[in-house]
Amino acid sequence: MEKFTHGKYITITPKAKIEVPKWGGNLDSSKSTRVMYLDSSVIKNAPYVECVWFWPTNTKDQSSPEPHAHEVDEVLGFFGTDPNNLNDLGAEIELYIDGERNVMNQTFVAYIPAGVIHNPLNFLKITRPVFHFATIAQKTYGGQAKK
């Protein structure tokens, strides 16, 4: 079998020793698995990108990050895994953007412009695995807390 190689701008393993934030919630390792995590500590000058699998659970998640904003745009995506209906999220997620509560049960991508306060973000239920993608055009994850 051919041995594959990759250059300095590709990572094939998740970042080691990622701290679970204080709010934790469904980022607990029994309820999720981080697939990839990229920031400037993994590849020099890389933006923050994270990919996470969230697993089915009966536990309602109410330990969201605090409402906050970023100085740059953010994109959040949550993707269903039913091969017969990829639009079916297999979960219910509540996400507040600019004070508006959004309850989603379909695959979605949310664009959060710079300066817009967002969160809480909670899983209300998860019945099938959900794939999550997040990216911010800055070198590490971080936001400005709501004042």
Buried (B, 14 or more C-beta within 10 A) or exposed (E): EEEEEEEEEEBEEBBEEEEEEEBEBBBEEEBBBBEBBBBEEBEEEBBBBBBBBBEEBEEBBEBBBEBEBBEBBBBBBBBBBBEEEEEBBBBBBBBBBEEEEEEBBBBBEBEBEEEBBBBBBBBBBBBBBBBBBBBBEBBEBEBEEEE
